[in-house]
Amino acid sequence: MQTTPALKPDPQSGEWHVPSRATVVVGIDVGGPRKGFHAAALREGSDLDTFASRDARDLAAWCIQVGARAVAIDAPCRWSRTGRARPAERALAAEGIHAFATPSLEAAEGRAFYRWMHNGAALYEVIEPHFPLFDGGNAVSGPVCCETFPQAVACALAGKVVSARHKTTVRRELLGEAGIVTKPLSNIDVVDAALCALAARALLAGRFQTYGDAGEGFIVVPAWATTPTTGADPVEATVAGSVAR
């Protein structure tokens, strides 16, 4: 895990970079071709819009339309170079946060299970020309896109590893504690999209941490809370296996 250093003022203006509360950030949950994409845009603190489509191009156009400065996506931004779990996934696992390992492109070809990852790759292809992929730098003002993982975001917000077995309840509570009105979030896909949007907001604010490397992709989450809040105790939450994204 890599945590960004303390924010520093701009060397020319001397001003501190803190995103405006009016800054728009977007989170996107990625499904397979039938389910498609679910997105949430956050602005003015807790003001939230949602959008869904099966077409990646619609998502890219919507992000531009709402004036997004950062877009956080719940899908691998790069395929594995070795065919094994990427450094980001191994680093998360070391902290008790388990995700499906991303295969190489060759291994994923023709396998139905990985259709959602192919869908994610298609989204990055149309998003990155407008929102360049985060490269690991500390100073980020946007436009930018990054990979994130809702379970890891939830753990960071709670300040401890939380249960994935009761993810709908736990994640809604964490969003509420972050000031997000959860009533419009009609299903787990938009709940996860809202968590992704919080990762995008943290990236712009400089209050984030990363897992992984530039070669196979960074996973970005908010800086971990220092005081544990909602969720299961770590012993209850650390379970074997992987968590569906």
N, C-alpha and C positions, 0 to 999 in steps of 0.2 A: 504494500500500500504506500502510495506517495501522497503527502499532504502539502498543499501550497504554502509557501511562507507568508508571513504577515504582509498585508497590503502596504504598498509604498506610494507616496505622492508622485504625480507626474513630474519628471525632472525639469521640464520647461515651465509649466504653469504653476507647479507647486500644489496643485489641487489633487484631492483624493478622488479616485474613480469609484463612485457608488452608483449603480444603476438607478435611474428614475423609477418610481413606483408605476409610472405610465409605460415603462418598457414592456413590450409584449414578448412573451416566451411561449414556446409550444412544446408539448410532449406528444409522442406518437407511439401507440401500441400497435404492434405488427402481428397479423395473423396470416393464415394461408390464403390462397386465392379465393376461396368461398367466403371466408369471414372478412378479409380485407383489413383496412386500417381504421383505427379510431384515434382521434386527436383531441387535445384540449389546449386552449390558449388562455393564458393568465395575463391579466392587465390590471392596473390600479389595485394592487394588493390581492383581493379575493375575487374580483370580477372575472368570470370564466365563460368561455364559449366552447362548444364542442362541434365536431365534424366527423363524418364517416364516409368512406368510399372504398371500393375495391380497386380503384385505379391510382397508382402511385403518382401519376401526373396531376391528378386532382389535389392530392395532398400538398405537392410542391406549390401549386398555384394558390391554394388556400393560405399557406404559410406566408407567401408574398403579399396576398391580399390583406391579411390581418396586420401586416407590418412587423412580423416577428424579427427579433434580433438574434435569438438563439433557438435552436430546435434540438431536442434530445429524443433519441429513438431507441426503442426497446427491441433491438435486433443487432446481430453482429455486424460491425462496420467493415471487417476484413475476414477472409477465410483463413483457416489455420495453414501455416506453411509446412507443418510437419505431419498433419493428420491427427495429432493429439490435441488435447485441450490447450487453448492459447494461454499465454502468461496471465492475462486478466482473469480468466476463469480459475486458474490454479491459485492465484493470489486471493481471490474471494473464498475459495474452498478452504484455504489455510485459516480463514477467520470464521469458518462455520457457515458460510453462505454458499449454497450449492446451485449451480446452473448447468444446463445441458452444455456439453463440450461442443465447440464449433469444429466441424471437420474441414478437410481440404475441399476445394471446389470439386475436384475429381471424385472424391468419395461421396459428395452430396448429390452428384448428378443421378437423376433417375430414381431417387429414393423419396417416397411420398412424405416421410416424416420431416424432411428438410425443406419442404415447399415454402414454409413460412420464412426460412432463412433466405431462400431465393427471392421471395417477395421483398424482404428487407433490403437485399442487395439492389433490387430494382428501384427501391425508394431512394437509397443513397445515390444511385446513378443520376436521378433527376433532381435531387436536393442539392448535391455538392456544388454544381455550377453557381448556385445562388447563395449557399451557406457552406463555405469550405469546412472540411472536416477538422476538428480540433486536433492539434499536433503535439500537445503536451506542454505548450507554453503557459506561463503563469498569468500574463496580462491578456485578457480577452475582453473585447468590446463588441464583437459581432460585426457583421453577420457571421454565424458559426453554427455548425451542427456537431453533435457528439453522440456516442453510444452510451446508453445507461441501462439499468436493470432494476425494475420496481422493487424486488425483494431487498436488494442492497440499499436502495433509497429509503425504504421503510426502516431497515436496521439503523441506518445513519441518523434518521430523524428521531428514532427511539433511544439511540445511544447504546443499543445492545442488540444482539441477534433475537429477532422476534419469530413467532410461529408462522410458518407458511401454510399450516393446515387450516387456519382460520383467517386466511389472508383478507377476505372481503371485509370482515369486521375490524380487524387490526388496522388495515390500511385506511379505511374510512375514518377511524378514530384519529389516526396520525394526521390525515389531511385536515380534519377539523381543528386539531391543535395548532396546525400551521396557518389557520385563519381561512381555510377554503370551505365554502359552502358546498356540502356534499349532496344535498337533495337532488340537484340536476344530474348527478352521476348515476345513470340508470343501470349500469352493469359493471362488472369487474374490469372490462376493457377500458372504459372511460375513467374508472378509478385509477388504473395503472397509467393511463395517459396523463392524468393530473399529477401523479407522482413523478413521471418523467419531466413534466413542465417545471416542477420544483428543482430538479437537477439542472435544467437549463438556466433557471434563475440563479442558482448557486454558482454556476460557471461564470456568468456575467458579473456576479458580485465578488468573485475571487474567494469565496468561502466554499471550496470544494476539495475533494481528494480524488485521486485516480488509481486505477488498477491496470496493469498491463504495460505495453510499450508502443512506440510509433509503428513498428513493423507489422504487428498483428492487431493493433487497435487498443485504445484506452477505453475503459469503462469509467464514466464520471458519475460521482454521487456527491450530495452535499457533505460538508465536513461533519463528522460524527458529533452528535450532541454530547456534552460533557455530563449532563444529568439524565439518567434513564427516565423515560416517560412511559407511554403506553406499550403494551405487548407482553408476550410470555417471557418468563425467565429464561436466560440463556440455556440452562440445562434442558428445559423442556423443548426449546426451539431447535437445538442442534440435532437434526435427524439425518439418517443415512439417505443417500440418493440425491437426485437433482430436482430442482424446482422449475416447473414450466414457466416460461417467460410470458 
